[in-house]
């Protein structure tokens, strides 16, 4: 896989850029605050340049895409766990209310 990614730099670049944007938005924008438009543009320009540097390291045989993929997978697992815990607490909360209601 590493060799194939080294032979296809555009695919490598797009994967790295996509992972970078996803990780940035999920980690650093957890509260969904919007930046002023000029700062927003600057953030994405820096990500585009940084992704190019990471692509060079990927082509130079460092497993950048694989590491970022693991990070995204772990973030998705965390989100799944949060949704499960939220669902479980709602389900337990509704059951407790039904049992405590003497009219039923």
Backbone bond lengths (Angstrom), bond angles and torsions (degrees), N, CA, C in turn:
res aa  C-N    CA-C-N  psi(-1)  N-CA   C-N-CA  omega(-1)  CA-C   N-CA-C  phi
1 X - - - 1.447 - - 1.536 110.60 -
2 X 1.315 115.49 -41.27 1.462 120.39 -179.86 1.529 110.43 -60.35
3 X 1.311 116.10 -41.28 1.463 120.12 -179.45 1.526 110.75 -66.10
4 X 1.348 116.90 -42.33 1.465 121.03 179.86 1.524 110.48 -62.87
5 X 1.329 116.73 -42.43 1.466 120.50 178.82 1.522 111.22 -65.35
6 X 1.322 117.18 -33.43 1.465 120.34 177.46 1.526 111.44 -69.34
7 X 1.323 116.26 -31.43 1.466 120.59 179.38 1.525 112.39 -79.02
8 X 1.320 118.41 -16.87 1.466 122.77 -178.45 1.538 109.31 -122.90
9 X 1.328 116.14 79.12 1.472 118.99 -174.90 1.527 114.21 -65.72
10 X 1.329 118.74 -30.19 1.461 120.12 179.44 1.527 111.01 -66.66
11 X 1.325 116.32 -42.31 1.466 120.60 177.23 1.529 109.72 -63.80
12 X 1.320 116.09 -42.74 1.464 120.45 178.18 1.523 110.54 -60.64
13 X 1.323 116.48 -45.34 1.455 120.34 -179.23 1.526 111.47 -62.55
14 X 1.321 117.23 -44.97 1.460 120.37 -178.86 1.527 111.80 -66.01
15 X 1.324 117.59 -38.26 1.462 120.29 176.27 1.531 111.29 -64.47
16 X 1.309 116.35 -44.92 1.463 120.38 179.84 1.525 110.34 -64.03
17 X 1.313 117.37 -44.01 1.462 120.89 179.40 1.530 110.84 -63.55
18 X 1.317 116.75 -43.24 1.467 120.20 178.42 1.518 112.19 -63.13
19 X 1.322 116.67 -45.39 1.469 120.31 177.40 1.531 110.83 -62.19
20 X 1.328 116.63 -41.29 1.463 120.51 -179.04 1.525 111.15 -63.37
21 X 1.310 116.72 -45.54 1.465 120.24 179.74 1.523 110.46 -64.79
22 X 1.330 117.48 -42.64 1.467 120.43 179.31 1.530 110.86 -62.39
23 X 1.320 116.67 -47.74 1.462 120.32 -178.62 1.528 110.25 -63.68
24 X 1.322 117.57 -42.91 1.464 120.53 178.83 1.523 110.93 -60.10
25 X 1.315 116.89 -47.71 1.463 119.72 -177.45 1.521 112.77 -67.49
26 X 1.297 118.64 -34.64 1.464 120.72 -179.30 1.518 113.04 -80.66
27 X 1.321 118.16 -32.01 1.468 120.60 -176.24 1.525 111.38 -92.23
28 X 1.305 117.45 -49.03 1.459 120.67 -172.55 1.519 113.58 -94.05
29 X 1.300 117.79 -8.05 1.459 120.84 177.39 1.513 110.91 -121.63
30 X 1.290 116.41 41.49 1.463 120.41 -178.65 1.521 111.72 -64.26
31 X 1.321 117.87 -29.37 1.456 120.76 -179.35 1.528 112.78 -94.17
32 X 1.303 118.69 5.01 1.468 125.48 175.22 1.529 113.91 58.72
33 X 1.307 117.64 32.63 1.456 119.64 175.35 1.521 109.56 -78.48
34 X 1.307 115.50 137.36 1.452 120.51 177.64 1.524 109.60 -93.36
35 X 1.322 115.19 139.68 1.458 121.32 175.74 1.523 108.85 -88.64
36 X 1.332 116.90 160.78 1.470 118.86 170.79 1.532 109.16 -59.69
37 X 1.306 116.69 152.08 1.464 122.20 -170.31 1.530 112.73 -57.46
38 X 1.328 118.35 -39.80 1.463 120.21 -179.37 1.528 111.17 -66.53
39 X 1.320 116.87 -41.00 1.465 119.96 177.18 1.529 110.52 -67.02
40 X 1.324 116.26 -37.46 1.467 120.76 177.74 1.534 110.44 -60.46
41 X 1.325 116.14 -45.83 1.466 121.08 179.10 1.526 110.21 -63.18
42 X 1.323 117.27 -42.20 1.464 120.94 -179.81 1.529 111.43 -63.64
43 X 1.323 117.06 -39.29 1.463 120.73 178.82 1.526 109.79 -60.84
44 X 1.331 116.70 -46.07 1.462 119.57 -178.50 1.531 111.97 -70.68
45 X 1.326 118.09 -32.93 1.477 120.36 176.09 1.522 109.83 -64.32
46 X 1.341 116.54 -43.26 1.463 120.20 178.18 1.531 110.15 -63.79
47 X 1.343 117.18 -38.72 1.468 119.35 177.39 1.524 111.65 -65.09
48 X 1.325 117.21 -38.21 1.469 120.91 178.52 1.533 110.28 -64.22
49 X 1.322 116.73 -43.61 1.472 120.42 178.87 1.535 110.52 -67.68
50 X 1.329 116.37 -44.18 1.464 120.02 179.57 1.517 112.44 -63.66
51 X 1.341 116.46 -35.91 1.461 119.81 177.62 1.525 111.01 -65.94
52 X 1.332 116.74 -33.60 1.467 119.82 176.17 1.525 110.76 -64.39
53 X 1.325 116.56 -41.76 1.467 120.51 177.71 1.534 110.16 -63.49
54 X 1.341 116.60 -43.97 1.466 119.53 177.97 1.527 111.83 -64.51
55 X 1.350 117.32 -33.07 1.466 119.80 176.87 1.527 110.43 -64.95
56 X 1.316 117.16 -39.47 1.462 120.03 177.54 1.531 109.87 -61.74
57 X 1.320 117.06 -42.96 1.467 120.21 177.20 1.535 111.06 -65.11
58 X 1.337 117.35 -35.92 1.468 121.12 177.41 1.529 110.17 -64.07
59 X 1.298 116.80 -44.56 1.467 120.49 179.36 1.525 110.50 -66.10
60 X 1.335 116.36 -29.15 1.462 121.64 178.85 1.528 111.90 -81.78
61 X 1.330 116.61 18.87 1.471 124.73 171.52 1.533 115.41 80.32
62 X 1.322 118.79 19.88 1.459 120.37 171.06 1.528 108.60 -93.33
63 X 1.320 118.94 139.35 1.472 120.98 -175.32 1.536 113.06 -81.57
64 X 1.322 117.35 62.59 1.463 122.12 -177.84 1.527 110.49 -66.69
65 X 1.316 117.70 -49.36 1.466 121.25 -177.36 1.523 110.58 -63.69
66 X 1.312 117.51 -41.19 1.458 119.90 179.77 1.528 110.80 -63.66
67 X 1.312 117.43 -42.32 1.473 120.85 179.66 1.523 110.96 -66.16
68 X 1.318 116.94 -42.37 1.462 119.51 178.52 1.529 110.70 -67.46
69 X 1.313 116.56 -34.46 1.463 120.04 176.54 1.521 111.71 -63.66
70 X 1.317 116.79 -41.02 1.471 120.85 176.50 1.524 110.22 -63.84
71 X 1.334 117.14 -40.89 1.465 120.46 178.71 1.527 110.96 -62.31
72 X 1.323 117.00 -43.49 1.465 120.53 178.55 1.526 110.30 -66.25
73 X 1.314 117.52 -40.66 1.470 120.75 177.63 1.528 110.92 -60.75
74 X 1.316 116.94 -43.36 1.466 120.05 178.53 1.528 111.31 -65.41
75 X 1.326 117.44 -36.82 1.460 120.81 177.27 1.523 110.83 -65.78
76 X 1.328 117.22 -39.52 1.459 120.83 177.52 1.526 111.03 -67.46
77 X 1.327 117.55 -37.46 1.465 120.57 176.66 1.525 110.70 -64.92
78 X 1.327 117.08 -40.58 1.455 120.79 177.14 1.520 110.75 -62.47
79 X 1.316 117.02 -43.51 1.470 120.89 179.22 1.524 110.49 -64.14
80 X 1.318 116.84 -40.40 1.459 120.09 176.11 1.510 111.90 -62.15
81 X 1.312 116.96 -40.88 1.460 120.94 178.37 1.529 110.86 -65.63
82 X 1.332 116.86 -40.22 1.457 120.18 177.93 1.531 111.10 -63.13
83 X 1.320 116.36 -43.09 1.466 119.76 178.15 1.520 111.49 -64.46
84 X 1.328 116.99 -39.30 1.459 121.09 178.10 1.525 111.21 -64.48
85 X 1.331 117.07 -45.62 1.460 120.67 178.42 1.523 111.22 -62.51
86 X 1.328 116.52 -39.59 1.459 121.01 178.13 1.533 110.46 -64.44
87 X 1.311 116.95 -44.14 1.458 121.98 178.70 1.526 110.24 -63.68
88 X 1.332 116.27 -42.55 1.458 121.66 -179.27 1.532 110.85 -64.47
89 X 1.339 117.60 -41.88 1.465 119.89 -179.30 1.528 111.12 -69.75
90 X 1.324 118.08 -36.38 1.468 120.14 175.69 1.526 110.62 -64.59
91 X 1.308 115.77 -41.23 1.462 120.52 -179.31 1.538 110.43 -66.78
92 X 1.317 116.74 -42.07 1.465 120.76 178.48 1.527 110.22 -68.93
93 X 1.320 118.01 -37.61 1.460 122.24 178.85 1.511 112.01 -65.12
94 X 1.323 118.09 -41.14 1.470 121.51 178.58 1.513 111.15 -68.13
95 X 1.317 117.46 -38.13 1.471 121.15 178.58 1.519 111.43 -66.05
96 X 1.318 116.94 -38.21 1.469 120.82 179.82 1.513 110.72 -68.46
97 X 1.318 118.00 -35.53 1.461 120.58 179.64 1.527 110.19 -69.53
98 X 1.299 117.76 -40.09 1.461 121.03 179.86 1.523 110.75 -64.84
99 X 1.320 117.40 -39.96 1.456 120.74 -178.73 1.521 111.16 -70.84
100 X 1.326 118.42 -34.24 1.452 121.72 -176.53 1.526 112.40 -81.55
101 X 1.338 118.83 -13.79 1.454 122.14 -178.58 1.532 109.84 -78.48
102 X 1.329 120.04 110.58 1.460 121.53 -176.76 1.523 112.83 -74.68
103 X 1.312 119.56 -15.68 1.469 120.96 -177.47 1.518 112.18 -74.73
104 X 1.313 118.56 -14.86 1.472 120.13 -177.38 1.485 111.72 -103.38
